Amino acid sequence: MTIQNLRVNHGTETSSVTSAPLLDVGRGNLPLKEEIMEVVSDIIDTGWFIGGPHVKQLEDAVAEVSQTQFAIGCASGSDAILLALMAIGIEPGDEVICPSFTFFATASAIHRLGGKPVFVDIEPKSFNLDVHKIESLITEKTKAIIPVHLFGQCADMDPIMDIARKHDLRIIEDCAQSIGATDSDRAAGSMGAIGCFSFYPTKNLGGFGDGGMLTTNDPALADRLRLLANHGMQPRYYHVEVGINSRLDAIQAAVLNAKMQYLREYSEQRKQNATRYRKLMLESGLSSLVSIPSTLPRCGHVWNQFTIRIPNGRRDEVRQQLAEMNVGSEVYYPVPLHQQECFAYLRDETGPLPETERAAQEVLSLPIFPEITEQEQRYVVDCLAKALGASAVQLRMVG
Ligand SMILES: *Cc1c(COP(=O)(O)O)cnc(C)c1O
């Protein structure tokens, strides 16, 4: 069975399309419903709810996709980052360099261990951390760097790995949005000491709730991660250190195993959808009004988000107009982490992050889920052109 004949027939008549959701998880889940119900039924019968063969199967599959020797299930992407930092021994006072333009969990894990997030600005085209701005932030307290592979595209890992080697720092990759992404043929999650994945429903491999995974090529780190994710317990009821309770449910793993078979196809469809958006936007003359995301040559982009920039303070107004035309969109992320109330204590020490602040004002993510139809994408682009106050025809005449 291929994903094509799994597809739910939805919105295929051109003229009838009057909406496009940001994400419709139902379209991906529905074709797998029977298969999933069957496994869930088995799990109910066996009563093996935590760990077990379904989790093992998913761990093996994620290790393969991520080109690593080990993969360890845990309860969420946020826990994965926390566990990774615990495993490399982040302690109070330690500094960890990470972007401010990311989801909260990247930095909250550092804070939770008493460490200090040191925010680095982003490179405007990729939205990923700017490798040229890392070294000036390194002090004798710096222990690690967390590159986030944002929106499905890897951060520029070669220079990051060079810097880490030179200054003896560990790299924890935040791969929550980038399962299956590559940088020069190396998979996300295989380049640093540990890779952290999320199965939150909006991610490229999304479950029916929370779930996460850690990847590593280091057997000692793999053992330590397993230990820490299970209360530091070895053997049962003997605690060699203080870990946390962060395990992957068998039911989540079973759901994810069913979807894992199609991960390559999901990624391929996201990529095709991105290519189609680019084409439609160029044809509509939108390239002079918004900036259209592209793939860096070294990168295998998996397009968790298709994020355009709308400059000149017009983003929120355009988003509002899209909403009125039933086009879903989202701002990832409106408030950079260095401007969050809970990190106010870091403000005086954080250097200027102009690209991060500009991105927070300009970004808008459009629907790119695998099952979105061509007609819906056309509708999104038409509405975007309308919202920007320039019909496609007018633009073509001018441009
Ligand atoms: C989603 C996400 C996380 C956290 O994952 P959860 O499974 O939601 O805890 C961490 N980092 C980034 C960049 C994310 O997008």
The ligand as a Tripos MOL2 file, in Angstrom:
@<TRIPOS>MOLECULE
LIG
   15    15     1     0     0
SMALL
NO_CHARGES

@<TRIPOS>ATOM
      1 C1          7.9670   20.3880   20.0060 C.3       1 LIG1
      2 C2          9.3210   20.8520   20.3560 C.ar      1 LIG1
      3 C3          9.9470   20.4810   21.5440 C.ar      1 LIG1
      4 C4          9.2500   19.7620   22.6640 C.3       1 LIG1
      5 O1          8.6580   18.5680   22.3260 O.3       1 LIG1
      6 P1          7.3840   18.0330   23.1920 P.3       1 LIG1
      7 O2          7.2330   16.6340   22.7320 O.co2     1 LIG1
      8 O3          6.2330   18.9060   22.8340 O.co2     1 LIG1
      9 O4          7.7410   18.1330   24.6220 O.co2     1 LIG1
     10 C5         11.2490   20.8930   21.7610 C.ar      1 LIG1
     11 N1         11.9050   21.6350   20.8480 N.ar      1 LIG1
     12 C6         11.3290   22.0320   19.6970 C.ar      1 LIG1
     13 C7         12.1210   22.8290   18.7310 C.3       1 LIG1
     14 C8         10.0110   21.6610   19.4160 C.ar      1 LIG1
     15 O5          9.4510   22.0630   18.2730 O.3       1 LIG1
@<TRIPOS>BOND
     1     1     2 1
     2     2     3 ar
     3     2    14 ar
     4     3     4 1
     5     3    10 ar
     6     4     5 1
     7     5     6 1
     8     6     7 2
     9     6     8 1
    10     6     9 1
    11    10    11 ar
    12    11    12 ar
    13    12    13 1
    14    12    14 ar
    15    14    15 1
@<TRIPOS>SUBSTRUCTURE
     1 LIG1         1 GROUP 0 **** ****
